[in-house]
């Protein structure tokens, strides 16, 4: 795998490489962001 020079990339690779952390984030925060930006009719 290539070396990560950007600290931001390293952070995401470290945390989202863990399936439980990624799943928790997506289930909790992405859902909130999608609902907040969606106009319900």
N, C-alpha and C positions, 0 to 999 in steps of 0.2 A: 504494500500500500504506500502511496506517496506521503511525503512529509507534509504536515500542516503548519504553515507559517503564520496563519492568522489566528490569534487567540480566540476570536469569535467562532471560527470553524472547529477548533479544538474543543471548546465548551460544548457545542452541539453534538459533536461526534461522541464525546464522553458521556453526556447525559442521554441522548436519544439512541445511543447504542445499547442502552439498558431498556429492554422491552417493557418492563413494568413502569418505568419513569415515563417513557414515550406514551404508553397507553393511558396513563393517568392524566398527563398533560392534555392529550387530544380529547379525551372524554370530558374533562372538566372545563378547560379554557377555550378550546376551539369551538365547542358547542355554544358557549356564552358569546363569543365573538360573532358567530354566524347568526345567532338569534338577535343580537343587538343591531346588526346591519340589515336584517331582513324586514321588509315591510309586510306585515300580515294584513290581508284583506278580509 
